Amino acid sequence: MLTLNTKLDPGTAVNVDGELILPYDQREKSRLRATLISGEDVAVFTVRGTILRDGDVLRGDDGRVVKITAAHEATYRVVGDTPHHLLRCAFHLGNRHTQAQVGDGFLRIRKDAVLKEMLEGLGARVTEEDAAFEPESGAYGGGHHHHGDDHHHPLAPIPVRQKIHRPGDTQA
């Protein structure tokens, strides 16, 4: 079985030997058994905290290179009447620790009827989409790769436990 264990830098010129189509929940796992579109089984081993993005390439233990493709999955596209309105929706999603993809004039979230009802209650237009889901990495995710970027944003492990200081906290 091919073992994929080295993530290559974006923009590295390589010949791609295979393609692996994965939904987001599998692209955020550091240990995974999957199947290439050719039918070959592979094992994926990445550094904990690594998130595989659409277009990333991994090198295998035998030197072959496999391209990662984001699978289309059930999502909601969220649109507001104004940028401020959309920002309010993003705030409420973040307040619920919901992963969200930020697009040009829209948000995309995983399909969830409770969140849809909340967003519609805020006045947003929420439509079902079968689309690739590429949520923001978050404050500790090392940035989000956008195609066309000339800069490499290395991914950093996400802390398992993070002490969050709140203004009302007292120093012990």
N, C-alpha and C positions, 0 to 999 in steps of 0.2 A: 504494500500500500504506500502511495506517495505521501510523504510528510511535508507539509508547508510550514516553514518556521522562520522565514526571514522576510520582513516587509521592506520592500525597496523604496528609496526616496522618490517622491513624485517627480515626474519628468525624466526618470532614468530610461535611456533608450535600450529597449530589450525586445527580443522576439517572444511573443506570447504563445505558449504551448497549449493552453487550455483556459476554460472559463468556468467560474463557480458563481452561481446565482443564489443569493441568500437574502432572506428578509432581515430587517434591522435587529430583531431579538437574537438572531444567530450571529450577526456581524459584531455584536458587542461581547461575545463569549471568547475567552482565551483558549479554551480547549473544546474542540468540535470535530465530529466525524460527519462528513458530507459526501456528496457525489457530484463530480464535474458533469457538464452537459454531455460529455462524451460517454458517460456511464461509469467512469473509473472512480472508485472510492478513494477519498483522501482524508488525512488527519490534519487538522489545523492547530498549531501550537504557537500562540503569540504571547508577548509580555502582558501580564495582567494589567488591565486598564486600557489596552489597545482597542480602538474601535475601527473596524474595517469600513472604509467608505467606497462608494461607487467609483470604479476606476482604479482603485489601489491594485498593486501587483505584489504577489508573494513568490519567493523562490523556494523550491523544494530541496530536499536532501540530495536529490540526484541532479540538481542544476536546472530543472525545468521551471518555467515561469507561468503562473496562473493569474489571470485577471479576475478581480472581484466585481460582480455586477449586482446592484441593488435590485432585489425582486420587487415587483409591484405587489402591494398589499392593500387591505381595506383601510382607508383613511378618511378623514373629514378635511375639507378645505374650508377655512374660516375667513370671511371677508367682512370688514366693517365699512361704515359710511365715510369715515374720515380716518386719518392716521391716529388721531387721539382715541377714537373709538376702538380701533384695532389694538392700540397699546393697552387699553383697559382690559380687553379680552386676554391679551398676553399676560398681564399682571395676574388676573384671576386663575389662569392656567398654571402659572408659576407658583402661585400661592398654594396650589394643590399638587405641587411637585410633578407636574405633567410634562413629559418630553414634548417639545414642539419644534417644528421646522419653521424657520422664518424665511419667507419669500418676499418678492417684490409686491407689496400690497396684500399679502395673505399670510395666514398661518396654516400649517398642516399638522394634524395630530392623528394618533391611532383612533380607529373607530371605537367610540364609547358613548352609549346612549345617554348616560348621566351627564357627561360633559357637553354633549350636544344640546341637551335641554337647558343647561346653565348658560351656554353661549347664546342660544336663541333668546333666553330671558334677558340677556344683556343687549339684545337687538341685533346680534350678528346674523349674517346669512351663512348657514352651514350646509354644505353639499357633500354627498358621498363621492369619493374618488378612488379608483384603483390606481395607485401611484407608488413610486419609490419613496420611502420614508427616510429622510436624512436630517434628524433632529440636531439642534445645537449641542455641542459637546458639554457645555456647562462651564462654570468658573474654573474647574480644576481639570478640564479635559484637554487643555493645550491648544484650543482654537479649533476652527472648523475649516476644512479644506474646500475651497470653491474652485471649480475648473477655471483655468485661465489665470490663476494666481501665479506669480513668479516667485513667491516666497514659500519656503518649507516651514510648516508649523508642526514641530514634533509633538507627538501625543505624550502626555504624562500620566502616570497612574493616578487614579482618583482615590483620595484618602478614604480608608474604610470608615474612620470616625474623624470628624472634623469639629473641633470646639468652635462654636459660633458665639461671638461676643454680642450681647444685646445691650442697649443703652442702660437698661435697668439692672444689669448684673453688677454685683458688688465683688470686689477683689477679696479673695480669702487669704 
